[in-house]
Amino acid sequence: MSRAFSIALAAGMLAATAAVHAAPPTLDALLKPDRTTLVDLSPDGAYLVLTVREPKNGKNRVLLGVVDRATMKPVRFLDPGQEEEIARVSWVSDRRMYLRTAFAIGDFRQYVLDGAIVAVNVDGTREERLGGWIVDTLPDDPGHVLQARCEGAWHEECRSYVDRVEPNLRGGRERVAEGPATLVDYAADAAGNLRFAERDSHARVQTIWYREGGQWRVLHEQGDDRGPRVYVLGTTRDGSAAFLQRERPGATDVVERFEFATGTRTELLSDPVHDPLAVRLSADGRVPIGVAYGPGVPRARFFDPDHPDAKLLRALEKQFPEDAVRFTAGSRDGRHVLVEVEGNRDPGSFYLYDREAKSLVLVARRREWLDPAAMAPTEVVELKASDGTAMHGYLTLPVASTPGRKPP
């Protein structure tokens, strides 16, 4: 391992353990890109992986550090090269990952996903580039993944299909289903069954299908590009029902439970003023357990408040009263959980929670050079329009301002 990488990784993991009381950050410090953008955990909880931005020769470079979870010490790093970002990590076994990279285009260096998959072991061996879109890595079936493929050129109206195949995307191929239309995206349920297909037409009109009894059926048709849309949030653990967020004309979005067998819908959550801000997933990231609402600090409302993960997330929200809290990954046995915390003064910090030891350990910060104590807080304000409608906004005052006095 290079000494420079060791120093960079240690800085990303330990910076917040000894905060520096710095002056308010400069504009350059605020605009500087995140040092760490993602942290993940192997299914058996043995390894953490995290991105570390380490430019080389004046060019962008993002490394993937592999950390021994038991010792919290880095053991190796992987370099995708070619100035690419590591955008996604998914596990196909306890020791093998799929990496999705992104590359910059245009003068503003906007990053888009590379069409290829980099498969690699945590020890850096057996690295290979694979083609095809992965629908689901099937955690309960380590010997297979669900892969979507397209018959014909991608720029044409090709009809796609989904296969169950070995992780090398070559052996043991078995057809699961053909798509209900051309150019669709797919999603599986939490049990690994192919369940959804979605298409946005060239006119940006949405259609969603669900699969039940081996047949595709229409779940939602938008009608035109101004019509209400539906968002699939995920499914129950056993795959018997889905959670949907549905837009309503002239009203806020509603969260519903959809039963696959009967097609019935039940309203679960809604708010008279605000749409849901984000879904809150279970510790292993497979099942929605609620959604977060604002204004201000997003707080979760749970489908089942007695769910063990809901209780843990609520406790963590109390520990971080000024920040949004969410789970990002968890070990198969449920003991170790990765938690991301972010707020108006913290761009993002990643923690590892141990359920047995009841310990919370800082792993990395997105921007370790920013001291939250030096950042100006943001508060929610409410204004009344001329017709009496309440409007919410956010106000950020300088750190040196005094309540009741005009800001400097």
C-alpha positions in Angstrom: 0.0 0.0 0.0 1.3 3.5 -0.9 2.1 5.8 2.0 0.2 8.6 0.4 -3.0 6.4 0.3 -2.5 5.3 3.9 -2.4 8.9 5.0 -5.4 9.9 2.8 -7.5 7.0 4.1 -6.6 7.7 7.7 -7.5 11.4 7.2 -10.9 10.4 5.8 -11.6 8.0 8.7 -10.3 9.9 11.7 -10.6 13.6 10.9 -13.7 14.2 13.0 -12.3 12.5 16.1 -10.1 15.6 16.7 -12.1 18.6 15.2 -10.1 21.6 14.4 -11.6 24.9 15.6 -11.1 26.8 12.4 -12.3 30.1 11.1 -15.4 30.1 8.8 -14.5 28.1 5.6 -13.3 29.8 2.5 -15.3 29.6 -0.8 -12.7 27.3 -2.2 -13.1 24.9 0.8 -16.9 24.9 0.3 -16.6 24.2 -3.4 -14.0 21.5 -3.1 -15.5 18.1 -4.0 -16.1 15.4 -1.4 -13.1 13.3 -0.3 -15.4 10.3 0.5 -18.6 9.8 -1.5 -19.7 6.3 -0.4 -19.0 3.7 2.3 -20.2 0.1 2.1 -20.0 -3.1 4.1 -19.5 -6.7 2.9 -22.4 -9.0 3.5 -20.6 -10.9 6.3 -19.5 -7.6 7.9 -15.8 -8.4 7.6 -14.8 -5.5 5.3 -15.6 -1.9 4.8 -15.0 -0.3 1.5 -14.9 3.5 1.0 -14.0 5.9 -1.7 -11.1 8.3 -1.2 -10.4 11.1 -3.6 -6.7 11.4 -4.2 -5.8 13.5 -7.3 -2.6 12.6 -9.1 -0.6 14.8 -11.4 -3.3 17.4 -11.3 -6.0 15.0 -12.5 -9.0 13.6 -10.6 -8.6 10.2 -9.1 -10.9 8.2 -6.7 -9.6 5.1 -5.0 -11.6 2.4 -3.3 -10.1 1.6 0.1 -10.7 -1.8 1.6 -10.7 -1.8 5.4 -10.6 -4.6 7.9 -13.8 -4.0 10.0 -12.4 -5.7 13.1 -9.3 -3.6 13.3 -10.5 -0.6 11.3 -7.2 -0.6 9.5 -6.9 -0.2 5.7 -5.6 -3.4 4.0 -5.5 -2.4 0.3 -6.9 -0.1 -2.3 -8.3 -0.4 -5.8 -7.8 2.2 -8.5 -10.3 2.3 -11.5 -8.0 4.7 -13.3 -8.9 6.9 -16.3 -10.1 9.8 -14.0 -13.3 7.9 -13.3 -15.4 8.2 -10.2 -16.6 5.1 -8.3 -20.3 5.7 -8.4 -21.8 2.4 -7.0 -20.7 -0.7 -5.2 -22.8 -3.9 -4.9 -21.8 -7.3 -3.5 -22.2 -10.6 -5.3 -20.6 -12.6 -2.5 -18.8 -11.9 0.8 -15.6 -11.2 -1.1 -16.6 -10.1 -4.6 -17.9 -6.8 -5.8 -19.4 -5.1 -8.8 -18.2 -1.6 -9.3 -20.0 1.0 -11.5 -17.8 3.9 -12.5 -18.8 7.3 -13.9 -16.9 9.5 -16.2 -17.0 13.3 -16.8 -18.4 14.9 -19.9 -18.6 18.5 -21.0 -17.0 21.7 -19.7 -18.8 21.4 -16.4 -17.6 17.8 -15.9 -20.9 16.2 -15.3 -20.5 12.6 -14.4 -22.5 9.8 -16.1 -22.5 6.1 -15.4 -20.2 3.9 -17.5 -22.1 1.1 -19.2 -19.6 -1.5 -18.1 -19.3 -3.3 -14.7 -15.9 -3.9 -13.0 -16.0 -7.1 -11.1 -13.3 -7.6 -8.5 -12.5 -9.4 -5.3 -11.7 -7.5 -2.2 -8.0 -8.6 -2.5 -7.8 -7.1 -5.9 -7.8 -10.4 -7.8 -9.9 -11.6 -10.7 -10.7 -8.1 -12.0 -12.7 -8.1 -15.2 -15.0 -5.8 -17.1 -18.5 -7.1 -17.8 -21.4 -5.9 -19.9 -25.1 -5.8 -19.2 -27.3 -4.2 -16.6 -27.7 -5.8 -13.2 -31.3 -5.9 -11.9 -30.5 -7.5 -8.6 -27.5 -9.2 -7.0 -29.7 -11.8 -5.2 -28.2 -11.7 -1.7 -30.0 -15.0 -0.8 -28.5 -16.7 -3.9 -24.8 -15.9 -4.0 -24.3 -18.0 -7.1 -26.5 -15.9 -9.3 -27.6 -12.4 -10.3 -30.5 -11.0 -12.3 -29.2 -9.4 -15.5 -31.2 -7.4 -18.1 -30.1 -7.6 -21.7 -31.3 -6.1 -25.0 -31.8 -7.8 -28.3 -30.6 -5.4 -30.9 -28.6 -2.1 -30.7 -29.2 0.0 -27.6 -30.0 3.1 -29.7 -32.9 1.3 -31.3 -36.3 0.3 -29.9 -34.9 -3.0 -28.7 -36.9 -5.5 -26.6 -35.1 -6.5 -23.5 -35.3 -9.5 -21.2 -34.1 -10.6 -17.8 -32.0 -13.7 -17.1 -30.8 -15.4 -14.0 -27.1 -16.0 -14.5 -23.9 -16.7 -12.7 -22.0 -13.6 -11.4 -19.5 -13.9 -14.3 -22.5 -13.1 -16.6 -21.7 -16.1 -18.8 -22.5 -19.4 -17.2 -25.8 -21.0 -16.1 -28.0 -18.6 -18.0 -31.8 -19.1 -17.4 -34.5 -16.9 -18.9 -36.8 -15.3 -16.3 -39.0 -13.0 -18.4 -39.2 -10.9 -21.5 -40.0 -7.3 -21.1 -43.6 -5.9 -21.5 -42.4 -3.2 -23.9 -39.2 -1.8 -25.5 -36.6 0.2 -23.5 -37.8 -0.6 -20.0 -36.0 -0.6 -16.7 -36.5 -3.5 -14.2 -36.6 -4.0 -10.5 -36.9 -7.0 -8.2 -38.6 -7.4 -4.9 -36.8 -7.9 -1.6 -37.0 -11.7 -2.1 -35.2 -11.5 -5.4 -38.2 -12.0 -7.7 -38.5 -9.9 -10.9 -41.5 -7.6 -10.1 -41.4 -4.2 -11.9 -40.8 -2.8 -15.4 -40.9 0.9 -16.0 -40.7 3.0 -19.2 -40.6 6.7 -19.9 -41.5 7.2 -23.6 -39.8 9.8 -25.8 -42.6 12.1 -24.8 -41.7 11.5 -21.1 -44.9 9.6 -20.4 -44.5 7.0 -17.6 -45.8 3.4 -17.7 -45.2 0.9 -14.9 -45.9 -2.8 -15.0 -45.9 -5.3 -12.2 -45.3 -9.0 -12.6 -47.7 -11.5 -10.9 -48.3 -15.1 -11.7 -45.7 -15.0 -14.5 -47.6 -12.2 -16.3 -46.9 -8.5 -16.8 -49.8 -6.2 -15.8 -50.2 -2.4 -15.9 -49.8 -0.8 -12.5 -49.8 2.9 -13.7 -50.2 4.8 -16.9 -49.5 8.5 -16.8 -51.6 9.5 -19.7 -49.5 12.6 -20.7 -46.4 14.3 -19.4 -48.5 16.5 -17.1 -50.2 13.6 -15.4 -49.4 12.3 -11.9 -46.5 9.9 -11.6 -45.9 6.9 -9.4 -42.6 6.0 -7.7 -41.9 2.4 -6.6 -40.1 2.7 -3.2 -39.6 -1.0 -2.7 -41.4 -4.1 -1.4 -42.0 -6.1 1.8 -39.4 -8.7 2.8 -41.5 -11.6 1.5 -42.3 -9.8 -1.8 -46.0 -10.0 -1.3 -46.6 -6.2 -1.4 -45.0 -3.0 -2.7 -44.7 0.5 -1.3 -45.6 3.3 -3.7 -45.4 7.1 -3.7 -48.2 8.5 -5.8 -48.6 12.1 -6.9 -52.0 13.7 -6.5 -53.2 16.7 -8.5 -53.6 19.7 -6.3 -52.4 17.8 -3.2 -49.3 16.3 -1.6 -48.0 12.9 -2.5 -49.4 9.8 -0.7 -47.6 6.7 0.2 -49.5 3.5 -0.4 -49.1 -0.3 0.1 -50.0 -2.3 -3.0 -50.8 -6.0 -2.7 -49.6 -8.0 -5.7 -52.1 -10.8 -5.4 -55.2 -8.7 -5.2 -54.1 -5.4 -6.7 -55.6 -3.5 -3.8 -54.0 -0.3 -2.4 -54.0 1.0 1.1 -53.0 4.5 2.1 -50.2 4.5 4.7 -48.8 8.0 5.0 -49.5 11.5 3.8 -49.0 15.1 5.0 -51.3 18.0 4.4 -48.4 20.4 3.5 -45.3 18.4 2.5 -44.4 15.6 0.1 -42.1 12.9 1.4 -38.4 13.9 1.1 -36.8 10.5 1.0 -37.5 6.8 1.6 -36.0 5.2 4.7 -34.7 1.7 4.2 -34.1 -1.2 6.6 -30.5 -1.7 7.9 -29.7 -4.1 5.0 -31.1 -1.7 2.4 -33.6 -4.2 1.0 -37.0 -3.1 2.5 -38.6 0.4 3.0 -39.5 1.0 6.6 -40.8 4.5 6.2 -40.3 7.9 4.6 -38.8 11.2 5.8 -40.7 14.5 5.9 -39.6 18.1 6.5 -39.5 21.0 6.7 -36.2 21.5 8.4 -34.4 18.3 9.6 -36.0 15.4 7.8 -37.6 13.0 10.3 -38.8 9.5 9.5 -42.4 8.3 9.8 -42.5 4.5 9.9 -44.9 2.0 8.4 -44.4 -0.1 11.6 -43.0 1.9 14.5 -42.2 -1.3 16.4 -39.9 -2.7 13.6 -36.4 -3.2 15.2 -34.8 -1.1 12.5 -37.4 1.7 13.0 -36.6 1.8 16.7 -32.9 2.0 16.0 -33.2 4.7 13.5 -35.5 6.7 15.8 -32.8 6.4 18.6 -30.1 7.6 16.2 -32.3 10.6 15.1 -32.5 11.6 18.8 -28.7 11.3 19.1 -28.3 13.6 16.1 -31.1 16.1 16.6 -29.8 18.6 14.0 -29.1 16.1 11.2 -30.8 13.7 8.9 -30.0 10.0 9.6 -30.3 7.0 7.3 -29.0 3.5 7.0 -26.7 2.8 4.0 -25.7 -0.8 4.4 -25.8 -3.7 6.9 -24.3 -7.1 7.5 -26.3 -10.2 6.9 -26.6 -11.1 10.5 -27.9 -7.6 11.3 -25.1 -6.9 13.9 -23.2 -4.2 12.0 -25.0 -1.2 10.3 -23.6 1.7 8.4 -25.2 5.0 9.1 -24.9 8.3 7.2 -25.6 11.6 9.1 -25.8 14.9 7.3 -27.2 18.3 8.1 -26.9 22.0 7.4 -23.4 22.1 9.1 -22.2 18.6 8.3 -22.0 17.7 4.5 -22.0 14.0 5.6 -20.4 11.6 8.1 -20.4 7.8 8.0 -20.6 5.8 11.2 -20.5 2.0 12.0 -23.0 0.9 14.6 -22.6 -2.4 16.4 -25.9 -3.7 17.8 -24.3 -6.1 20.3 -21.7 -3.6 21.7 -24.2 -0.7 21.2 -21.3 1.3 19.9 -21.2 4.0 17.2 -17.8 4.6 15.5 -16.9 7.3 13.0 -15.7 5.8 9.7 -15.3 8.8 7.4 -16.5 12.3 6.6 -17.3 13.5 3.2 -15.3 16.7 3.7 -13.0 16.3 6.7 -11.6 19.8 6.2 -14.9 21.5 7.1 -15.4 22.0 10.9 -19.1 21.8 11.7 -18.6 24.2 14.6 -17.4 26.8 12.1 -20.3 26.4 9.8 -23.3 28.7 9.9 -26.6 27.0 11.0 -29.7 27.1 8.9 -33.2 27.5 10.3 -36.6 27.1 8.8 -38.7 30.2 8.4 -42.4 30.5 7.5 -43.9 33.5 5.6 -47.5 34.2 4.7 -48.4 35.1 1.1 -50.9 37.8 0.4 -53.7 35.1 0.1 -52.6 33.6 3.5 -50.8 30.6 2.1 -47.9 29.5 4.3 -44.6 29.4 2.5 -41.5 27.8 4.0 -37.9 28.8 3.4 -34.5 28.4 4.9 -32.5 31.2 6.5 -28.7 31.1 7.1 -27.1 33.8 9.2 -23.4 34.5 9.7 -21.8 32.7 12.6 -20.9 36.0 14.2 -24.5 37.4 14.1 -26.3 38.2 17.4 -30.0 37.3 17.9 -32.1 40.4 17.7 -29.5 42.5 15.9 -29.0 43.2 12.3 -26.5 40.7 10.8 -23.1 42.1 9.8 
